[in-house]
Amino acid sequence: MSGHAPRPVSLAWDAAIRVVEGYDPYRRCALPDEVQPDGSRIGRSVPERNCFDFGLVQRFTGVYFDEFEGQLFIEGAPAGPPYLQPQERIWPSFDEKTTYRGDTRRALSSDDSGATRVFEVEWIGRKTVRAGEYGHFGMSQRGMIVDQVIKVRLLHKVEGYAGPDLLVRQKY
């Protein structure tokens, strides 16, 4: 199935998955494992752009956290620091089709230091239509494809993960 499938087909597919095993948006994105010559298996998936159902293109502003194995976009103009992690977490994704204005690509490029970087951002993108399990280990309720990065300004950079002085995380 594809995020570009006609809506009735997508809804029927989702309904069938819910009946069989509960809703799992990644099931629509999974491909058979690739078997290596040594017998090991590598999981594969359809690119997010072609997999999930996304809403309309919008301009978003907010605060973007880039941590080791974690990303979080807090929409709007949140007060902080410390920023309050929203109940519904959004995982932004950048891919080969994302375009960048000015030096925004360089600003967002990882420096491989393991530090958490917090940016004020403005970008154009689309959020997933349905809540689910997105991002690393499915820890975010919404996914977002970033189509174009317009503005990026580094607000904070700290070693390791963001502490409570920078991000107040929800308790689950």
GIKAJO-V760378 format. One record per backbone hydrogen bond with DSSP energy under -1.0 kcal/mol. NH is the residue of the N-H (numbers start at 1). CO is the residue of the C=O. E is the energy in kcal/mol with one decimal. If there is no record, write none. Layout:
nh->{NH:NH}
co->{CO:CO}
e->{E:E}
//
This chain:
nh->{3:5:10:11:12:13:14:15:16:17:18:19:20:21:22:27:29:30:31:34:36:39:42:46:50:51:52:55:58:60:62:63:64:65:66:67:70:72:73:74:76:83:85:91:93:98:99:101:104:107:108:109:116:117:118:119:120:121:122:123:124:125:126:128:129:132:134:138:139:140:142:144:145:146:147:148:149:150:151:153:155:156:158:166:167:168}
co->{50:2:6:7:8:9:10:11:12:13:14:15:16:17:18:24:26:26:44:42:40:36:34:29:47:48:48:127:125:123:121:74:119:72:117:70:67:65:90:63:61:166:168:142:144:95:147:149:101:103:104:105:158:66:156:64:153:62:151:60:148:58:145:143:53:141:140:135:136:134:89:91:126:93:124:124:99:122:122:120:118:118:116:163:163:83}
e->{-1.5:-1.8:-2.3:-2.9:-2.3:-2.5:-2.7:-2.5:-2.3:-2.3:-2.5:-2.1:-2.3:-2.9:-1.4:-1.6:-1.4:-1.0:-1.9:-3.0:-3.3:-2.3:-2.5:-3.1:-1.5:-1.5:-1.8:-3.1:-2.7:-3.6:-1.9:-2.3:-2.8:-3.2:-2.8:-2.7:-1.9:-1.9:-1.8:-3.2:-2.8:-2.5:-2.7:-2.5:-2.5:-1.6:-2.5:-2.3:-2.0:-2.0:-1.9:-1.3:-2.9:-2.2:-2.7:-2.7:-2.9:-2.7:-2.1:-2.5:-2.9:-2.5:-2.0:-2.4:-3.1:-2.1:-3.1:-2.2:-1.5:-2.2:-2.1:-1.9:-2.5:-2.6:-2.3:-2.0:-2.7:-2.3:-2.2:-2.2:-3.5:-1.7:-2.4:-2.1:-2.8:-3.3}
//
